[in-house]
């Protein structure tokens, strides 16, 4: 059993939630989901509910971006009409998903918007903490802009872990929480990447363990226990849940690098020809003619 390659285009779209922003939302959509996830977990929502709800919202967000239920109802749509929009966005990209998982996720899009809840302090620290990017012992750091945050990475890994879970027959909740919690130490410890960590030598594991436990200790007892249990899947890929988590983690890391590569190779023709920047409509002929006249397109 392994992840179906047909899932990768959807995962690539979800990866873009680390870069999509909207007025009235602090940070990226992925960072907002990270804050919302931890806020609702601390408030007492079940882990399964948060995992499925946030994964469903991420899938719908591929095409809707920052358009959510709150915005739709503010603009005059009824709850039923808002649900139709969210589920239509989900359906537009959900074909590669496991059918049973897709049905469960889709149902969560009919739920009311979760009530706002304050996220723990470490959540904001992880949002401010940039990822190191690609590093290798003995070599200079490869600086890639803009850097993603640890909140961005952790949220997308958590969502991916749910989506790839059926390939391993994995429970959704545990790898989702492992994704949210696997970089706790970076709430305090700046990320210097693999190269920097190797320089800590024998101190690395004790330092990471100490800082991780410091963060876990700030959580309610039931959630602290759940985080410790979820993090037991981190050292290996023996169980279905561990396979789901590690698949999610490595796919996210590679798709992030793929994003940098695609931006570096971007050409104007990609937007004009492939993405139909001047889209079909009554003004298309006029606008296309103008752009040819002034030499911006051929």
Secondary structure, DSSP 8 states (H G I E B T S, - for coil): ----GGGHHHHHHHHGGGT---TTSSS-HHHHHHHHHHHHHHHT--HHHHHHHHHHHHHHHHHHTT--HHHHHHTT--HHHHHHHHHHHHHHHGGGS-HHHHHHHHHHTTS---------HHHHHHHHSB---B--TTS--B--SS--BHHHHHHHHHHHHHHHHGGGT--HHHHHHHHHHTTGGGGTS---HHHHHHHTTTHHHHHHHHHHHHHHTTS-HHHHHHHHHHGGGTT---SHHHHHHHHHHHHHHHHHHHHHHHHHT--HHIIIIIS-SS-SSTTHHHHHHHHHHTTS--
